Amino acid sequence: MPPPDSVSFRRLLAWSFGPCVPAWAVLAGLVVFAGLDGVAALVGAVVVFLLMVALVFGRLADFDRLIRYAEESLLDPDTAPPELTRSATAQRLLTAIAALRKLWTERREAAAGLARSGQDILDSLPDPLILIDRRRRILSANVAAGELFDMDRTAQRLAGRDLASVIRDPKVLEAADQALQQDRKGTIQFTLPSPVEHTFAALVVPLPVAHADGTAAIVALYDQTERLKTESMRADFVANASHELRTPLAAVLGFIETLQGPARDDAEARDKFLDIMLKQANRMTRLIDDLLSLSRIELREHTRPTQAVDLEAIIRAAVELLDRLAKERHSTIIVDIAPDVPAVIGDTGELGQVLHNLLGNAIKYGGDGGKVEITVALSDFRPPAMQGKGPCVRMSVRDSGEGIPREHLPRLTERFYRIDTARSRSLGGTGLGLAIVKHIVNRHRGAMTIDSEIGKGSVFSVYLPPALERTMVRAAS
């Protein structure tokens, strides 16, 4: 028998009294109509009640254990099922509950797995996504959103916050309100000023959801910074290229008109003007050559070179080619190539162009009588912008010039960007040399760094993957 406190006394009376009523009614009828002795009828009624209590008590204990098991399972899904010994009905009910519990657990795990898979899919998307409720409170977000808003590089800290505390742009908040209250989809453009200015297109779409808050909306952010910068650079490029060509072309046309007019018979002026016209024509030629070269490199930038090339041979050829310029500027070129430097993955012509541009700039801007050092060595440091891991080959060109102010360093590889326009033009620069270097290095899956200090010169370093790295990749594939 189960312990007395395992069954509610009131429940016992309730369950026992009901089944006794028919028997008591029969005994009462026998007393009234058949003359049954009242004492005997009373004794019979008591016996019936006691038998019913004994019958119900064991089965009620099983049902009571079953009820408590169901209640405890709500708090602890791992609660062990009770042992039921008196009631077959209770045992069948326990079996049904166990099957239902198993089915519920499987569906709960499937739903949780589906939710995790959905979150994993959202987290794998590169664009930030934020789900908000009708009160503009963030319900969830993906990893890209957490990284964008610098929430410890995770989206968990975004949940529960108001959208206005994350994106303070009024246009975004207005679009969110329209989506939540008027069921209207909206697209707007806004700018996040910090930590680095980014321009985003925000798509706010209302979503009908089955929860207490009614509706929700998803805010999808698409980074437009690179596209807008590209469009701006393209417009600047057209304007700058036309300006760069217009200046020497106007000079040539002016000198031609002068030679055809007042200076027709002036031999001295003719020789002077022809010399200037030749320089301007050469300048336009160099500009066109650099523009064509830059266009060709950009077309092939997505295709990585596959050949192993020897940097020493490229360096020797570039030094020999620029030997005349170095002598004119009274510059000394020092080459230092470490003995353990491996070949690199690259294109001989393009790497020669890189070295020609860097070495030419070092000679031109290093000052008369300056020293230019070319060093090549294996480096354990690999810039973050460079793909892969492990050592790489570093080729550095150092000059002893005036140095470059730090505020100019990030923009040196932009097209037509010059620190001193007049000086650059006087030295024959087109403003495209470092832009060409940058794109060639990108095609080679390398990286370039620029260090400079006023009064101590500048160092342009190019990092390239060794040929061994390409061999290992091929073997692995």
N, C-alpha and C positions, 0 to 999 in steps of 0.2 A: 504493500500500500504506500502511496506517496505520503510525505509528511503533511500534517494538518494545515500548515500555513501555505501549502502549495496551491490550495483551492480556496477561493473566496466563499465564505460561509453564506453570504446573501445569494451568491450565484448558485450554490448548492441547493438552498431552499427553493429558489425560483425554478431550477431545472427539475427538482424532485416533486414539487407540488403539482405542477401541470399534469404529468402522466397519472397522478393518483386520482384526479377528479372523476374520471369515468368509473373507476372501481368503487369510489366512495358513493357515487350516485346509485350504483347497483345495490350496495348494502343498504342505503337509505330506502330504496324502493322495497327491498325485502322486509325491512322493519315495518313499513307502512302497510304494504299489501299482503305480505305472507306471514306476518306475525313473528318475524325473527326477533330474538331477544336483543334488547338494546345494548346490554353489556357485551354480548358476543359480537354484535355489529361493531361496537366501538373497538373491541380488541382486534377484530379483523381489519378495521381501518388503520389502526396503529401498525399492525403487521405489514399491511400493504405499503404504508409509508416508509417503514424501515427497510423493506426489501427494495423499494424504489431508490431510497438513498444509497444503499449498498451498490445497486446496479449503476446508478448515475455517477456515484463518486469516482469509481475507477476510470470511467470513460471521460468524465469531466476533467480529471487530472491530466489526461492525454491532450484534451483540447486546450486546457490552460497552458500546458508546456508549449503547444503549437502556437498559441497566441503570443506568448512571451518571446518565442523564437522569431516570429515575424516582426515584432516590435524591435528586438535587439538587432535584427538584420538590417533595419533601416539605418542604424548608427554604425554598425560594424559588419560589412559584407562577409567577413571571414568567420562569423559566428558558427559554431558547430551545431548540427541538427540534433534535436533531443531524441531519446529512446522512447518510443511509444509501444506499450505492451498490452493495453486493455482494449483499445478501439481500432477496429479495422478501418472504419471510416476516417478516423483521424490519420491513420497511416497512409491511406490513399490521398488524403488532402496534403500530407507532408510530401509525398512523392510528387504531387502536382506542383506544390510550391517550389520544390527543389528544381524541377524541370523548368518552371517559369523563371526561377532565379538564374539558372544556367543560361537560358535564352536571353534574359535581360543583360547578364554580364557580357555575353558574346556580342550583343548589339551595342552595348555601351563601349566595349573595346573597339568594335568596328567604327562606331561614330567618332571615338577619340582618335583612332588611327586616320580616319578620313579628315578630321579637323587638323591633325598634325601634317598630313600630306598637303592639305590646302594651304596651311601656313608655310610649309616648306616651299611650295610652288611660289607663293607670294614673296617669300624671302629671297628666292633665286632671281626674281625680276630686278633689273637694274634701276627701274624708276620707283621713286617713293610713292607708297599708297597708304592712305589713312581712312579708316572707317569711323564715322561720327554718328551719334544718335540725334534725336530731334532737338535736344538741348545744346547741340554743338559740342558735346563731350566726346572725347576720343575713346572709342571702344577697342580698337586694335590698330596696329600698323605693322609694316614689314621692316626688315633690317635696313633697307636703303633709307627709309624715313628716319630711323634711329640714328644712322650715320650722318644724315644731312643735318639734323638738329643737334648732333653731338651729345646724344643721351647715352654716354658711356658706350657708344657704338652698338647700342641695342635698342629695340623698339619697346621693351617692357615698361620703361619709365614714362613713355608717352601715354599709356592707357590711363584713363580717368582724368586727364587734364582737359581744360577747355581749349578749343582750337585757337582762340584768340591769344592764348598765352604762348603758342608755338609760332603761328603765322599772324603777324600784327597788321597785315595789309587790309585796309577797309574793303577793297574790291573782292578779295577772297572771302571775307566774312559775309559780305552782302550776297555773293553767289551761293554760299552755303545756306544762308537763310532762305533764299528763293527756292533752292532745291528741297529743303525740308518742309517749308510751309506752303509753297505753291506748286510743288512737284515739277519744277522746271530745271532742265539741264543747262549748265552755263560753262563757258570757257573764258578765262581771263588771263592776262599776262601781268606778272608782278616781279619784283626784285627783292632778293634777300641781301642786305648790305654786309653781313658779317658771317663768318670770319673773312671770307673772300666773296666779293660781289658776284652773285649768280642771278641770271634771269630765267624764270620758269613760266611755262604755260600750265595753268591749273584747270583740269576738267573735273567739274563737280556734277555727279550723277545721282539722282534720288533712287533709293532702293526700298521696295516694300519688304518688310521683315515681320515675322510673327513673334513679337515680344511686347512687353508691357509698354514700351515707349512708342510703339506705333511704327513710324518710318525711320529710315536712316539714310545716309548718303556716303558715297565714297569719293574721296578727293585724290585724284591722280595727278602727280607733278611730273612734267617733262622738261628737262634741262635744255634751254634754248641758248645758253651762253655761247657755246662753240659755234652754233649756226649763225647767230647774230654777229659774232666776232669775225667769222669767215666772210659774211656779206659785207661787213664794214671794211675788212682788209681788201676784199675784191674791189670795192668802190675806191678805196684809197690807192690800191695798186693801179687802177686805170688812170686815176687823176695824177698820181706821181709819175707813172710811165709817160703819159702824154706831156707832163711838165718837163720831165728829164729830156725828152726828145725835142720838145719845142724850143728850149733854150739854145742848144747848139745849132739846131736847124735855122732858127732866126738869125743867129750870128753868121752862119754860112750865107744865107740869102742876103743879109746886109752887106757883107763883104763883096759878094758877086755884083750887087747893084753899084757899089762904090767903084769896083774895078771897071764896070761898064760905063761909068760916068766920070766923075772928077779925077779918079786915079788911073784913067785909061792909059796914059802915057808916063806915069810915075813908076819907074822901075823899082825904086826902093820901097815904095808903099806896096807895090804888087808882090814883091818877095815877102814882105812882112805879113801881108794879108793872106797870102797863099799858105804860109807856115801856120798861121792861126787856123785857117780853114782845114788844113790837114789834121791838126790836133782835134778840132771839133768833130770832123768826120770819123777819126779814130775813136773818139769818145762815143759817138753814136754806134759805131760798129761793135765796140766792147759791150755797150748796153744791150744791143740786140742779141749778141752772142750769149750774154748772161741770161737774158730773158728766155731764149730758146733752150739753153742748158737747163734752167730751172724748170721749164715746162716738161722737158723730157724726163727729168728726175722725178717730178711729181707724178707723171704717168706710170712710172715703174716703181714708185715708192712702196707699194703693197707687195712687191715680189722681192724676196730676199735673195741676195747672191749665194751661190753654192760653191764657188771655187776657193781653194786655199792659195793665198798670195803671200809673198815675202815682202814685209814692210821695208827691209833694208834696201832692196833694189829700188823701191818706189822713192824712198828718201834720197838716195844718191842721185836719181834722175831729176828730182825736183830741185835739189841743191845746185846741180850742174846747170839746169835751165835758168835759175835765178842768180847765177854767179855774176853776170854782168850788172844786174841791178844792185847787188850787194857791193860790188866794187865802186859803182857810181855813188853810193851812199856811204862808202868807207866802212861798211859793216863786216863783222866777223861772224861766220856761221860755225857753230860747234855742234857736232853730232855725237851723241852718246847712246849706243844701242847695247843693252845688256846681252850677254852671251846666251842666256837660257830662254830668250824670247821665242815662242813658237810662231808659226805662220798664223794668219788670221783668215776668217771667212770674208771674202770681199771681192770687189770689182777693181781691177788694177787701175783702169782709167779714172774711175770716180774717186778712189782713194788718192790718186795722184792729184786730182783737182782739189781735194780737201787740203792736202799738204801745200799745194801751190798757193791757195788762197791764204792759209794761215801764215805760211812763211813769207809771202809777199807783203801781207799786212804788218808782220813783225819788222821787216826791213824798212817799209815806208814810214811807219809810225814809231820806230825805235830810235829815231834821231840819227844824225850823221855821226859816224864813228861808233855806233852802238854795237852791242853784242847780242846775237840771237842763238839760243840753245835749243836743240832738238833732242829730247830724251825719249827712249822707248824701253819699257820694262814691263815685267809681269806684275800685276797688281792684285792684292787680295781684296781690295775695296772694289765693290761693284755698285755704281750709282743706283738709287731706287728706281729711276726711270728706265733702267736697262733690264730686259727680260733674263730669266735663267738665274742660276746660282754658280758659285765657285769663282776662281780667279779669272781675270780678263787681261787683255793687253792695253796698256795705257801709253798713248803717244802725246807728248806735251811739247808745245812751242812757247818758249819764254823770251820776251824782249826786255830791253832795259830803257824803255821810253818813259813818258811822263805819267803813265798810268791812266786809268779810266775811273771817273767818279762812280760810286756804287749805285746811284740812282739810275744810271744808264745801263747797267749790266743786264737786267731782265729783258731789255728791248733791243739788244744788239743784233739778234738774229731776225728781226723784222725786216721786211723788204723796204729798201730805200731809207732805212733809219740811219741817220748820221749824227754824231756828236758835234762835229764841226763841218758843216756842209761845204764851205768855201775851201777849207784845207783838203777835204776828201776829193773834191773835184780837181783841185790843183795837182793832186797826186795820182789822178787817173782812176779814182774809185767810182764804182757805179752804185754802191749802196746795196748790192745783191750778193756780195761774196759770202758773208756769214749765213745768209738765208740759204744759199746753195749748200754750204757745209752742213747746216742743220738737217736739211732734207736727205742728203747723202748718208749722214750718220743714222738717221731714222730708218732708211732703207736697209742699212747694214745691221739693224737691231742693236745699235750701240747707243752711246750717250755722250754729250759734250758738257763740260763745265768750264766756267770762266772765273778766274780769280784775278783781282787787280788791286793795287795799292798805289795811291798818288805818290809820285816821286820814286817808285821802285819798280815800275813796269807791270806787265800783265802776263798771265799764263793761260793759254787755251789748251785744254786737255780733251782728247778724244779717246773713249773707251770702246774697244771692239772685242767681240767674242773670239776666242782662239779656235783654230781649225779642228783641234781635238774635240771640242764641244760638239761640232757638227757631226763628226764621226761617231761619237757616242750616241747621239740622237738617232742616227741612221741605224746603228746596230740594235738599239732598243726597239725601233719600229719594225 
